[in-house]
Amino acid sequence: MATIQQNIDNIRSQIRHAELAAGRERGSVRLLAVSKTKPAQDIAAAYQAGQRHFGESYLQEALSKQRELAGFDITWHFIGPIQSNKTRPIAGHFAWVHSVDRLKIAKRLSEQRPAHLPPLNICLQVNISGEASKSGITLAELPQLLAEVKALPNLRLRGVMAIPEPETDYQRQCHPYRMLYQTVKQLGMSGLDTFSFGMSGDLKAAIAEGSTIVRIGTGIFGVRIY
């Protein structure tokens, strides 16, 4: 069985090859290790392998692991759905939030961000495939929400996140990412430098279409527990 170190080395190699194939600069894509449902010791093993950015979806589980790993220089990303009553601990314990999909949540995160911390990095989640089972705004709603969130203090609006409907065909994988990337670029808003695109199954397509952060869980830690 491959170790977490070997898995991370393999994913990083895939990222480098995808950057090269897309004519992208080496190191232009960051690996976000999705550690939800995985124990703190697995995160520690990934940390020892050089990984520093970790994504969590379940707040109480994440806070428990943050306490256990308080001595590690980890950058924590929240990537799951956000309920209004969870915004305060998210605002206080994460450096990034990828899953903002309404102004109410963004306002609460801004208001509740502790004054001693730097602005919270924000990505807006776009439901690019229009799936009823997934969170996120529509592409048509994106320009207005971008403008509204950008105006909020204590937040740093960075870009967008998407989880398209799963596809095995490469061109079909590329299409939604290309559409979203082009929409954001056409808006011409300053500071939008982050495209949280791509998981294990569509990493190459996501990087070809502009991804700057790929979110990998199973490829690093194995099958999720639940």
N, C-alpha and C positions, 0 to 999 in steps of 0.2 A: 504494500500500500504506500502511495506517495505521501511524503510528509508535507506539512504546511509550507515549509521552506521551498521544497521542490515545486509545489503548486504555484507559489508566488513567482518563482523564477520562470516557470512556464508561461504564466499570464503576462509577465513583463516582456518576455520574448515575443509573445503574440502581439502585444501593443507596439513594440519596436518595429516588427515586420509590417504591421498595418500602417504605422506612421510613414514608413519608407514607401509602401505601395501607393499611398495617397499623396506623396510628395510633401508630407508634413515634416516640420522640424522635430528632430529627436527630443523627447522629453516634453512635447507639447500636450500630451495626454496624461492626466493623473489617474492612478489606480485608487479607487475607493473600495476598501474591503468591507463587504456587507456582512456584519457580524451578528445580526439579529438571530436569536435563538441559540447562539453558540456561547459556550462558557468562557469565563475570563481567561482561563489558561490557554485557550486557543488564540485569543487576542494577543496574549503575552508571547506566544510562539510566533505569531505573525509579526509582532513588534521586533522580536529578535532577528527576524528575517529582513528587517529594514522598512517594514510598513508603518506609516504614521497616521494615515487617515482612515477612519472607521465609520461605517454607517449603521445606524440603529433605527428601528421602526416602533418598538414598544417601550414606552417611556419608563415605566417602573423597572423593567429589566435593564434598560440602559443606565439608569441612575445607580442601580446596584453595582453594575460592572464598573461604572466610573469611580465609585467609592473604593472598590477593590483594587483598581488600577491607578489610584491617585498619584502614585509615584512615577508614572509613565508620561512621557511628553507626547500625548495623543491629541489629535485634532478630531473632535467628535462632530459628525454630521447627522442630523435628524432627517430621515427620508420617508417616514410613514405618514398616514393620515393624521390630521391635527384636530382635536376637539377643543372647543373654546376653554374648557376648564383645565386644559393641559398647557396652555400657552406660557404661564409664568415659569414653571420649571424648565420648559424648553428654552425660553428666552435666557434663562440664567445658567444653563449647563451645556449649551452647544455653541459651536463657532459658526456652523452652517445649518440652514434649513432648506431642503430641496422641494418641499411639498406644500408650499403656500398656494391656495387656490381660491381665496376670497379676501376682500379688503378687510373685513372684520378681523380675521386672524392676523393679517399683517399689522393692523393698528394695535392690536393687543400685544403682539411681539415687540413692537416699537415702544409702546408705553411701559412694558414690563422688563425691558432690557436693563440690567443693572448699570448704573452710571460708571462704575469702575472698569467695565468691560468695553472693548472696542465695538464698533457697530456690528450687528449680526448680519452675516452674509446670507442673502436670500435668493432662491430660485423659484420661479412660478411653475407650477405643474400644469402641463397642457395635456388634455386627453385627446391626443392627436388622431387616434383611430375611432373616436366617438363611442367607446365601449361603455355600456350602462353600468358595468360592474367596477369601473375604475374612477378614481377621483380625477379632478383637473378641469380647467376651463377649456372652452372651445378656442380654436384659432381666431375666430372672429372677435372673441372677448379679450384677447391678449393685449392689443395696443392700449386699451383704456386702463386695464389693471396694471400694466407696466408703468404707465404715467402716474397712476395714483400711488402705487407703492414706492416709486422713486422719490416722491415728494415727502415721504415720512422720515422723521429724524430717527436716529439710533439703528437704522437699517442700512445695509449697503446692497442695493439691488445688483445682482451679478448676472442673471440670465434665466434660463429655462431648463426644466426637466421634463422628460417624456418617457413613457413606457408603452410603446406601440403594441398592437395586437401581434402575437407571435407569428412569425413567418419563417419558412425554411429557404425560400428562393431569395437569392442575394439582391436582385433588383427590387423586389417587393420590400425587403428589409430597408433598403436605401431610401425609398420614396418618402415615407413620413418624416424621416429625419431631414431630408433635403428641403421639404416643404416648410418645416418649422424653422430651420436655420435661415433660409432665404427670407422668410417673413420677418424674423428678428433683425436681420441685417438691413432690410429695406426700411425699417423704422428709423435707422440712423441715430439711435439713442446712445449717448456716451456711457461708458462703463459696463456695457453688456458684453462680458468676455467669457461667459461660462455656459457651456452646453452639456448638461448632465444626460448623456445619451449612451445607451449600450450596456448590455449584460453579456453573460457567457456565450449565448447563442447567436448574437449579432454584433459582436465587438468590431469585426472588420468593417462592416457596413457603416456602423456608427462613426468610426474614426474617419472613414472616407467622406462622410457628410458633415464633418466639423466638430465632432465630440471633443470636449476638453476634459471630461471626467467620465470614466467607465465604472459602473457599479458591479462588482463581481463578488458573489457569495459562495455558491456551490463549487465553483472552480477553484476556490482557495480552501474552504473549510469542509467540503463534502455536502451531502444531502442534509437539508434542514431537519431538525428534530420534530418541529410541528409547523 
